[in-house]
Amino acid sequence: MLDPERLAVDCSQRATRRGGPGGQHRNKVETAVILTHEPTGILAEASERRSRADNHRVALQRLRVRLALGVRHIASEPTDRWRSRTRGGRIAVSVEHDDFPALLAELLDHWASLDDDWQRLAERLGTSASQLVKLLAREPRALELVNRRRAELGRRPLR
């Protein structure tokens, strides 16, 4: 849930060459970016943009999603960020927005703390279970993570 600038401080960055756009500069300029979150060892990379700065931004967003999927924290109350994004029971956030990884992490943290009780989860987060599933479905790996746990518990998958 750290903001991107704060998270970048905890990361090592490596630039390298990769295939992708660039015309004459392809394979000549190190515009690909590989970020490693030092505390967890989680990696993310981007090489599809022409500039290193753009690839850094994309890699950082990917890293935030991977951290959201892989690191759990104990959650008891929704954050102000969550409340600001849920109006009238609807969750409003784009996958590309900086808030998306934080909201995904918060949803997964609450889900883990309530041991897959979607009714209590929806009540705690001030929305419906269907809105929560829609948010999960925007990141297929998150939905897969939840459905794996549900299978272990003998429950049907979410769709």
PyMOL commands that place a pseudoatom at each C-alpha (Angstrom):
pseudoatom trace, name=CA, resn=MET, resi=1, chain=A, elem=C, hetatm=0, pos=[0.000, 0.000, 0.000]
pseudoatom trace, name=CA, resn=LEU, resi=2, chain=A, elem=C, hetatm=0, pos=[3.049, 2.248, -0.148]
pseudoatom trace, name=CA, resn=ASP, resi=3, chain=A, elem=C, hetatm=0, pos=[2.954, 5.053, -2.644]
pseudoatom trace, name=CA, resn=PRO, resi=4, chain=A, elem=C, hetatm=0, pos=[5.100, 4.368, -5.731]
pseudoatom trace, name=CA, resn=GLU, resi=5, chain=A, elem=C, hetatm=0, pos=[7.901, 6.779, -4.755]
pseudoatom trace, name=CA, resn=ARG, resi=6, chain=A, elem=C, hetatm=0, pos=[8.254, 5.223, -1.288]
pseudoatom trace, name=CA, resn=LEU, resi=7, chain=A, elem=C, hetatm=0, pos=[8.206, 1.718, -2.731]
pseudoatom trace, name=CA, resn=ALA, resi=8, chain=A, elem=C, hetatm=0, pos=[10.919, 2.607, -5.255]
pseudoatom trace, name=CA, resn=VAL, resi=9, chain=A, elem=C, hetatm=0, pos=[13.271, 3.374, -2.342]
pseudoatom trace, name=CA, resn=ASP, resi=10, chain=A, elem=C, hetatm=0, pos=[13.047, -0.300, -1.273]
pseudoatom trace, name=CA, resn=CYS, resi=11, chain=A, elem=C, hetatm=0, pos=[13.883, -1.551, -4.763]
pseudoatom trace, name=CA, resn=SER, resi=12, chain=A, elem=C, hetatm=0, pos=[17.026, -2.146, -6.717]
pseudoatom trace, name=CA, resn=GLN, resi=13, chain=A, elem=C, hetatm=0, pos=[16.810, -1.227, -10.364]
pseudoatom trace, name=CA, resn=ARG, resi=14, chain=A, elem=C, hetatm=0, pos=[18.631, -2.687, -13.324]
pseudoatom trace, name=CA, resn=ALA, resi=15, chain=A, elem=C, hetatm=0, pos=[18.436, -1.449, -16.903]
pseudoatom trace, name=CA, resn=THR, resi=16, chain=A, elem=C, hetatm=0, pos=[18.999, -3.847, -19.771]
pseudoatom trace, name=CA, resn=ARG, resi=17, chain=A, elem=C, hetatm=0, pos=[18.296, -4.322, -23.458]
pseudoatom trace, name=CA, resn=ARG, resi=18, chain=A, elem=C, hetatm=0, pos=[15.230, -6.179, -24.622]
pseudoatom trace, name=CA, resn=GLY, resi=19, chain=A, elem=C, hetatm=0, pos=[13.374, -6.516, -27.885]
pseudoatom trace, name=CA, resn=GLY, resi=20, chain=A, elem=C, hetatm=0, pos=[10.472, -4.191, -28.429]
pseudoatom trace, name=CA, resn=PRO, resi=21, chain=A, elem=C, hetatm=0, pos=[9.737, -0.789, -29.916]
pseudoatom trace, name=CA, resn=GLY, resi=22, chain=A, elem=C, hetatm=0, pos=[12.579, 1.535, -30.666]
pseudoatom trace, name=CA, resn=GLY, resi=23, chain=A, elem=C, hetatm=0, pos=[13.290, 1.535, -34.372]
pseudoatom trace, name=CA, resn=GLN, resi=24, chain=A, elem=C, hetatm=0, pos=[16.966, 2.172, -34.981]
pseudoatom trace, name=CA, resn=HIS, resi=25, chain=A, elem=C, hetatm=0, pos=[17.650, 2.189, -31.241]
pseudoatom trace, name=CA, resn=ARG, resi=26, chain=A, elem=C, hetatm=0, pos=[16.425, -1.373, -30.719]
pseudoatom trace, name=CA, resn=ASN, resi=27, chain=A, elem=C, hetatm=0, pos=[19.066, -3.513, -29.022]
pseudoatom trace, name=CA, resn=LYS, resi=28, chain=A, elem=C, hetatm=0, pos=[21.342, -0.485, -28.688]
pseudoatom trace, name=CA, resn=VAL, resi=29, chain=A, elem=C, hetatm=0, pos=[19.869, 1.324, -25.717]
pseudoatom trace, name=CA, resn=GLU, resi=30, chain=A, elem=C, hetatm=0, pos=[19.140, -0.140, -22.278]
pseudoatom trace, name=CA, resn=THR, resi=31, chain=A, elem=C, hetatm=0, pos=[15.528, 0.982, -21.858]
pseudoatom trace, name=CA, resn=ALA, resi=32, chain=A, elem=C, hetatm=0, pos=[14.154, -2.185, -20.247]
pseudoatom trace, name=CA, resn=VAL, resi=33, chain=A, elem=C, hetatm=0, pos=[13.804, -1.933, -16.456]
pseudoatom trace, name=CA, resn=ILE, resi=34, chain=A, elem=C, hetatm=0, pos=[13.939, -4.746, -13.908]
pseudoatom trace, name=CA, resn=LEU, resi=35, chain=A, elem=C, hetatm=0, pos=[12.919, -3.865, -10.356]
pseudoatom trace, name=CA, resn=THR, resi=36, chain=A, elem=C, hetatm=0, pos=[13.624, -6.083, -7.351]
pseudoatom trace, name=CA, resn=HIS, resi=37, chain=A, elem=C, hetatm=0, pos=[11.830, -5.382, -4.082]
pseudoatom trace, name=CA, resn=GLU, resi=38, chain=A, elem=C, hetatm=0, pos=[14.708, -6.041, -1.703]
pseudoatom trace, name=CA, resn=PRO, resi=39, chain=A, elem=C, hetatm=0, pos=[12.702, -7.002, 1.438]
pseudoatom trace, name=CA, resn=THR, resi=40, chain=A, elem=C, hetatm=0, pos=[10.727, -9.722, -0.401]
pseudoatom trace, name=CA, resn=GLY, resi=41, chain=A, elem=C, hetatm=0, pos=[12.811, -10.544, -3.485]
pseudoatom trace, name=CA, resn=ILE, resi=42, chain=A, elem=C, hetatm=0, pos=[9.789, -10.054, -5.744]
pseudoatom trace, name=CA, resn=LEU, resi=43, chain=A, elem=C, hetatm=0, pos=[10.699, -8.975, -9.308]
pseudoatom trace, name=CA, resn=ALA, resi=44, chain=A, elem=C, hetatm=0, pos=[8.899, -7.023, -11.994]
pseudoatom trace, name=CA, resn=GLU, resi=45, chain=A, elem=C, hetatm=0, pos=[10.085, -5.821, -15.367]
pseudoatom trace, name=CA, resn=ALA, resi=46, chain=A, elem=C, hetatm=0, pos=[8.927, -3.800, -18.340]
pseudoatom trace, name=CA, resn=SER, resi=47, chain=A, elem=C, hetatm=0, pos=[10.426, -3.369, -21.788]
pseudoatom trace, name=CA, resn=GLU, resi=48, chain=A, elem=C, hetatm=0, pos=[7.539, -2.514, -24.072]
pseudoatom trace, name=CA, resn=ARG, resi=49, chain=A, elem=C, hetatm=0, pos=[7.950, 1.286, -23.924]
pseudoatom trace, name=CA, resn=ARG, resi=50, chain=A, elem=C, hetatm=0, pos=[10.562, 3.351, -25.750]
pseudoatom trace, name=CA, resn=SER, resi=51, chain=A, elem=C, hetatm=0, pos=[11.865, 5.239, -22.731]
pseudoatom trace, name=CA, resn=ARG, resi=52, chain=A, elem=C, hetatm=0, pos=[13.443, 3.957, -19.553]
pseudoatom trace, name=CA, resn=ALA, resi=53, chain=A, elem=C, hetatm=0, pos=[11.248, 6.306, -17.472]
pseudoatom trace, name=CA, resn=ASP, resi=54, chain=A, elem=C, hetatm=0, pos=[8.062, 4.877, -19.000]
pseudoatom trace, name=CA, resn=ASN, resi=55, chain=A, elem=C, hetatm=0, pos=[9.300, 1.323, -18.485]
pseudoatom trace, name=CA, resn=HIS, resi=56, chain=A, elem=C, hetatm=0, pos=[10.178, 2.172, -14.876]
pseudoatom trace, name=CA, resn=ARG, resi=57, chain=A, elem=C, hetatm=0, pos=[6.624, 3.414, -14.271]
pseudoatom trace, name=CA, resn=VAL, resi=58, chain=A, elem=C, hetatm=0, pos=[5.121, 0.250, -15.823]
pseudoatom trace, name=CA, resn=ALA, resi=59, chain=A, elem=C, hetatm=0, pos=[7.496, -2.053, -13.920]
pseudoatom trace, name=CA, resn=LEU, resi=60, chain=A, elem=C, hetatm=0, pos=[6.671, -0.297, -10.649]
pseudoatom trace, name=CA, resn=GLN, resi=61, chain=A, elem=C, hetatm=0, pos=[2.935, -0.768, -11.242]
pseudoatom trace, name=CA, resn=ARG, resi=62, chain=A, elem=C, hetatm=0, pos=[3.527, -4.466, -11.996]
pseudoatom trace, name=CA, resn=LEU, resi=63, chain=A, elem=C, hetatm=0, pos=[5.634, -4.794, -8.853]
pseudoatom trace, name=CA, resn=ARG, resi=64, chain=A, elem=C, hetatm=0, pos=[2.868, -3.234, -6.766]
pseudoatom trace, name=CA, resn=VAL, resi=65, chain=A, elem=C, hetatm=0, pos=[0.363, -5.788, -8.141]
pseudoatom trace, name=CA, resn=ARG, resi=66, chain=A, elem=C, hetatm=0, pos=[2.760, -8.677, -7.445]
pseudoatom trace, name=CA, resn=LEU, resi=67, chain=A, elem=C, hetatm=0, pos=[3.273, -7.437, -3.893]
pseudoatom trace, name=CA, resn=ALA, resi=68, chain=A, elem=C, hetatm=0, pos=[-0.500, -7.132, -3.496]
pseudoatom trace, name=CA, resn=LEU, resi=69, chain=A, elem=C, hetatm=0, pos=[-0.834, -10.770, -4.528]
pseudoatom trace, name=CA, resn=GLY, resi=70, chain=A, elem=C, hetatm=0, pos=[2.040, -12.122, -2.480]
pseudoatom trace, name=CA, resn=VAL, resi=71, chain=A, elem=C, hetatm=0, pos=[2.219, -10.227, 0.810]
pseudoatom trace, name=CA, resn=ARG, resi=72, chain=A, elem=C, hetatm=0, pos=[-0.557, -10.313, 3.442]
pseudoatom trace, name=CA, resn=HIS, resi=73, chain=A, elem=C, hetatm=0, pos=[-1.064, -7.963, 6.385]
pseudoatom trace, name=CA, resn=ILE, resi=74, chain=A, elem=C, hetatm=0, pos=[-3.601, -8.208, 9.192]
pseudoatom trace, name=CA, resn=ALA, resi=75, chain=A, elem=C, hetatm=0, pos=[-6.520, -5.926, 8.393]
pseudoatom trace, name=CA, resn=SER, resi=76, chain=A, elem=C, hetatm=0, pos=[-9.371, -4.975, 10.700]
pseudoatom trace, name=CA, resn=GLU, resi=77, chain=A, elem=C, hetatm=0, pos=[-10.868, -1.795, 9.262]
pseudoatom trace, name=CA, resn=PRO, resi=78, chain=A, elem=C, hetatm=0, pos=[-11.045, -0.374, 5.740]
pseudoatom trace, name=CA, resn=THR, resi=79, chain=A, elem=C, hetatm=0, pos=[-8.547, 2.374, 5.018]
pseudoatom trace, name=CA, resn=ASP, resi=80, chain=A, elem=C, hetatm=0, pos=[-9.452, 5.906, 3.999]
pseudoatom trace, name=CA, resn=ARG, resi=81, chain=A, elem=C, hetatm=0, pos=[-8.285, 5.020, 0.485]
pseudoatom trace, name=CA, resn=TRP, resi=82, chain=A, elem=C, hetatm=0, pos=[-10.768, 2.140, 0.369]
pseudoatom trace, name=CA, resn=ARG, resi=83, chain=A, elem=C, hetatm=0, pos=[-13.607, 4.328, 1.660]
pseudoatom trace, name=CA, resn=SER, resi=84, chain=A, elem=C, hetatm=0, pos=[-12.822, 7.033, -0.897]
pseudoatom trace, name=CA, resn=ARG, resi=85, chain=A, elem=C, hetatm=0, pos=[-13.093, 4.469, -3.705]
pseudoatom trace, name=CA, resn=THR, resi=86, chain=A, elem=C, hetatm=0, pos=[-16.388, 2.881, -2.583]
pseudoatom trace, name=CA, resn=ARG, resi=87, chain=A, elem=C, hetatm=0, pos=[-19.341, 5.174, -3.040]
pseudoatom trace, name=CA, resn=GLY, resi=88, chain=A, elem=C, hetatm=0, pos=[-22.857, 3.858, -2.879]
pseudoatom trace, name=CA, resn=GLY, resi=89, chain=A, elem=C, hetatm=0, pos=[-21.493, 0.322, -2.527]
pseudoatom trace, name=CA, resn=ARG, resi=90, chain=A, elem=C, hetatm=0, pos=[-19.647, 0.471, -5.858]
pseudoatom trace, name=CA, resn=ILE, resi=91, chain=A, elem=C, hetatm=0, pos=[-15.876, 0.219, -6.192]
pseudoatom trace, name=CA, resn=ALA, resi=92, chain=A, elem=C, hetatm=0, pos=[-14.525, 2.802, -8.621]
pseudoatom trace, name=CA, resn=VAL, resi=93, chain=A, elem=C, hetatm=0, pos=[-10.917, 2.320, -9.754]
pseudoatom trace, name=CA, resn=SER, resi=94, chain=A, elem=C, hetatm=0, pos=[-9.150, 1.663, -13.031]
pseudoatom trace, name=CA, resn=VAL, resi=95, chain=A, elem=C, hetatm=0, pos=[-6.590, -1.136, -13.297]
pseudoatom trace, name=CA, resn=GLU, resi=96, chain=A, elem=C, hetatm=0, pos=[-4.033, 1.440, -14.487]
pseudoatom trace, name=CA, resn=HIS, resi=97, chain=A, elem=C, hetatm=0, pos=[-4.595, 3.785, -11.519]
pseudoatom trace, name=CA, resn=ASP, resi=98, chain=A, elem=C, hetatm=0, pos=[-2.004, 3.969, -8.733]
pseudoatom trace, name=CA, resn=ASP, resi=99, chain=A, elem=C, hetatm=0, pos=[-4.716, 3.006, -6.207]
pseudoatom trace, name=CA, resn=PHE, resi=100, chain=A, elem=C, hetatm=0, pos=[-5.536, -0.327, -7.874]
pseudoatom trace, name=CA, resn=PRO, resi=101, chain=A, elem=C, hetatm=0, pos=[-2.703, -2.425, -6.351]
pseudoatom trace, name=CA, resn=ALA, resi=102, chain=A, elem=C, hetatm=0, pos=[-3.380, -0.956, -2.891]
pseudoatom trace, name=CA, resn=LEU, resi=103, chain=A, elem=C, hetatm=0, pos=[-7.107, -1.718, -3.114]
pseudoatom trace, name=CA, resn=LEU, resi=104, chain=A, elem=C, hetatm=0, pos=[-6.399, -5.227, -4.377]
pseudoatom trace, name=CA, resn=ALA, resi=105, chain=A, elem=C, hetatm=0, pos=[-3.982, -5.808, -1.471]
pseudoatom trace, name=CA, resn=GLU, resi=106, chain=A, elem=C, hetatm=0, pos=[-6.506, -4.461, 1.006]
pseudoatom trace, name=CA, resn=LEU, resi=107, chain=A, elem=C, hetatm=0, pos=[-9.256, -6.705, -0.344]
pseudoatom trace, name=CA, resn=LEU, resi=108, chain=A, elem=C, hetatm=0, pos=[-6.987, -9.755, -0.132]
pseudoatom trace, name=CA, resn=ASP, resi=109, chain=A, elem=C, hetatm=0, pos=[-5.811, -8.809, 3.371]
pseudoatom trace, name=CA, resn=HIS, resi=110, chain=A, elem=C, hetatm=0, pos=[-9.395, -8.554, 4.653]
pseudoatom trace, name=CA, resn=TRP, resi=111, chain=A, elem=C, hetatm=0, pos=[-10.368, -11.730, 2.786]
pseudoatom trace, name=CA, resn=ALA, resi=112, chain=A, elem=C, hetatm=0, pos=[-7.515, -13.639, 4.466]
pseudoatom trace, name=CA, resn=SER, resi=113, chain=A, elem=C, hetatm=0, pos=[-8.370, -12.283, 7.912]
pseudoatom trace, name=CA, resn=LEU, resi=114, chain=A, elem=C, hetatm=0, pos=[-12.016, -13.375, 7.538]
pseudoatom trace, name=CA, resn=ASP, resi=115, chain=A, elem=C, hetatm=0, pos=[-11.093, -16.815, 6.171]
pseudoatom trace, name=CA, resn=ASP, resi=116, chain=A, elem=C, hetatm=0, pos=[-13.096, -16.593, 2.926]
pseudoatom trace, name=CA, resn=ASP, resi=117, chain=A, elem=C, hetatm=0, pos=[-16.362, -15.362, 4.516]
pseudoatom trace, name=CA, resn=TRP, resi=118, chain=A, elem=C, hetatm=0, pos=[-17.592, -13.205, 1.628]
pseudoatom trace, name=CA, resn=GLN, resi=119, chain=A, elem=C, hetatm=0, pos=[-20.718, -11.957, 3.408]
pseudoatom trace, name=CA, resn=ARG, resi=120, chain=A, elem=C, hetatm=0, pos=[-18.738, -10.582, 6.356]
pseudoatom trace, name=CA, resn=LEU, resi=121, chain=A, elem=C, hetatm=0, pos=[-16.082, -9.314, 3.960]
pseudoatom trace, name=CA, resn=ALA, resi=122, chain=A, elem=C, hetatm=0, pos=[-18.645, -7.337, 1.947]
pseudoatom trace, name=CA, resn=GLU, resi=123, chain=A, elem=C, hetatm=0, pos=[-20.175, -5.915, 5.131]
pseudoatom trace, name=CA, resn=ARG, resi=124, chain=A, elem=C, hetatm=0, pos=[-16.786, -4.890, 6.514]
pseudoatom trace, name=CA, resn=LEU, resi=125, chain=A, elem=C, hetatm=0, pos=[-15.771, -3.201, 3.254]
pseudoatom trace, name=CA, resn=GLY, resi=126, chain=A, elem=C, hetatm=0, pos=[-19.115, -1.485, 2.699]
pseudoatom trace, name=CA, resn=THR, resi=127, chain=A, elem=C, hetatm=0, pos=[-19.923, -3.037, -0.650]
pseudoatom trace, name=CA, resn=SER, resi=128, chain=A, elem=C, hetatm=0, pos=[-21.403, -6.203, -2.133]
pseudoatom trace, name=CA, resn=ALA, resi=129, chain=A, elem=C, hetatm=0, pos=[-19.731, -9.542, -2.703]
pseudoatom trace, name=CA, resn=SER, resi=130, chain=A, elem=C, hetatm=0, pos=[-20.297, -9.130, -6.450]
pseudoatom trace, name=CA, resn=GLN, resi=131, chain=A, elem=C, hetatm=0, pos=[-18.407, -5.809, -6.431]
pseudoatom trace, name=CA, resn=LEU, resi=132, chain=A, elem=C, hetatm=0, pos=[-15.520, -7.509, -4.635]
pseudoatom trace, name=CA, resn=VAL, resi=133, chain=A, elem=C, hetatm=0, pos=[-15.442, -10.340, -7.169]
pseudoatom trace, name=CA, resn=LYS, resi=134, chain=A, elem=C, hetatm=0, pos=[-15.479, -7.800, -10.017]
pseudoatom trace, name=CA, resn=LEU, resi=135, chain=A, elem=C, hetatm=0, pos=[-12.444, -6.093, -8.496]
pseudoatom trace, name=CA, resn=LEU, resi=136, chain=A, elem=C, hetatm=0, pos=[-10.653, -9.449, -8.171]
pseudoatom trace, name=CA, resn=ALA, resi=137, chain=A, elem=C, hetatm=0, pos=[-11.534, -10.394, -11.746]
pseudoatom trace, name=CA, resn=ARG, resi=138, chain=A, elem=C, hetatm=0, pos=[-9.656, -7.329, -13.030]
pseudoatom trace, name=CA, resn=GLU, resi=139, chain=A, elem=C, hetatm=0, pos=[-6.460, -9.116, -11.974]
pseudoatom trace, name=CA, resn=PRO, resi=140, chain=A, elem=C, hetatm=0, pos=[-6.830, -12.771, -13.041]
pseudoatom trace, name=CA, resn=ARG, resi=141, chain=A, elem=C, hetatm=0, pos=[-3.978, -13.908, -10.761]
pseudoatom trace, name=CA, resn=ALA, resi=142, chain=A, elem=C, hetatm=0, pos=[-5.885, -12.556, -7.755]
pseudoatom trace, name=CA, resn=LEU, resi=143, chain=A, elem=C, hetatm=0, pos=[-9.028, -14.433, -8.721]
pseudoatom trace, name=CA, resn=GLU, resi=144, chain=A, elem=C, hetatm=0, pos=[-6.940, -17.565, -9.249]
pseudoatom trace, name=CA, resn=LEU, resi=145, chain=A, elem=C, hetatm=0, pos=[-5.364, -17.146, -5.792]
pseudoatom trace, name=CA, resn=VAL, resi=146, chain=A, elem=C, hetatm=0, pos=[-8.768, -16.863, -4.128]
pseudoatom trace, name=CA, resn=ASN, resi=147, chain=A, elem=C, hetatm=0, pos=[-10.229, -19.770, -6.091]
pseudoatom trace, name=CA, resn=ARG, resi=148, chain=A, elem=C, hetatm=0, pos=[-7.283, -22.005, -5.184]
pseudoatom trace, name=CA, resn=ARG, resi=149, chain=A, elem=C, hetatm=0, pos=[-7.970, -21.345, -1.497]
pseudoatom trace, name=CA, resn=ARG, resi=150, chain=A, elem=C, hetatm=0, pos=[-11.687, -21.918, -2.011]
pseudoatom trace, name=CA, resn=ALA, resi=151, chain=A, elem=C, hetatm=0, pos=[-10.923, -25.278, -3.662]
pseudoatom trace, name=CA, resn=GLU, resi=152, chain=A, elem=C, hetatm=0, pos=[-8.812, -26.252, -0.640]
pseudoatom trace, name=CA, resn=LEU, resi=153, chain=A, elem=C, hetatm=0, pos=[-11.825, -25.437, 1.549]
pseudoatom trace, name=CA, resn=GLY, resi=154, chain=A, elem=C, hetatm=0, pos=[-14.138, -27.475, -0.694]
pseudoatom trace, name=CA, resn=ARG, resi=155, chain=A, elem=C, hetatm=0, pos=[-16.007, -24.418, -1.962]
pseudoatom trace, name=CA, resn=ARG, resi=156, chain=A, elem=C, hetatm=0, pos=[-17.039, -23.578, -5.490]
pseudoatom trace, name=CA, resn=PRO, resi=157, chain=A, elem=C, hetatm=0, pos=[-14.945, -21.094, -7.458]
pseudoatom trace, name=CA, resn=LEU, resi=158, chain=A, elem=C, hetatm=0, pos=[-15.884, -17.446, -7.788]
pseudoatom trace, name=CA, resn=ARG, resi=159, chain=A, elem=C, hetatm=0, pos=[-16.678, -16.160, -11.259]
for i in range(1, 159): cmd.bond("trace and resi %d" % i, "trace and resi %d" % (i + 1))
show_as sticks, trace
zoom trace
